[in-house]
Each structure stands twice: as C-alpha cells, then as structure tokens.
Amino acid sequence: MLKDKLIIIAILITIGIAIISLVKLGKSPIEINHIDKLEHAFAYFVLTLVWLLALKRTKISTYAIVFCCFFYGTIIEVLQVTITSYRFGEFLDVLANSVGVLIAFIIYSSFFKKNKAI
C-alpha cells in the first residue's frame, strides 16, 4: 500500500523543501554552527531516496532521478538569492545537498536496487 503512495509522498517532500527553503523563518532558539548543512544533507537524502523508490518500477533512469534531485537543490539555492531578500544561497548548501543526494544514491544502489521485494 505504501508503494502506491510513494509518488504523492515524493511530490509533497519536494514541495515542502521548496517552501521551507524560500519562506522567511524565525531564528532557532539554539544555534549550532553549521547544523544547517546536516539539515540540507538529510533533506536531500530523503528527497532522493523517496523519488528513487517511487520511480523504481518505471523506465526512468536512476541517474536521471539523481541528476534531477541535484539540479533541484541547485535551483533552490539560486532562487534564494534571486527571489528573496531574506534567504541566502550558499555554495556549501549546494555541496551539502549534493552529499545527501549521493548518499541516497549509494544506499539505493547498494541495497534497494538489488532487492526486488522492496
């Protein structure tokens, strides 16, 4: 039953990342240096893994999905610079996004792609 809902979940995660990335958020009461990079990596890890699983039974290439997730992360950072005055796009954020995408791809390729039952 979850397999049927994965596309919807993937779309909601994609939209959620855009909203969180482009709206003005208040300051966190606890400030930890560079914790946002871990948040970026985790968000794009989840995004990529869910899209890979959602589109597993299609003819869409795994590499195309990974590229789209990487491209999406880059575009979001560019949009932060160009359409907002309160958010900052950073190269290190793009790098953190890419790390999350890469880790998801490695895990998917190592485990999920080989296991036909999932």
FENTAPE-V603987 format. One line per field, one symbol per residue. psi: psi as a letter, one per 40 degrees, with the letter a starting at -180 (. if undefined). A space follows every 50 residues. Layout:
# FENTAPE-V603987
psi=???
This chain:
# FENTAPE-V603987
psi=ddddeddddddddddddddddeihiiiidhhhhedddddddddddddddd ddddedeiehhdddddddddddddddddddddeieeihhidddddddddd ddddddddddddddhdd.
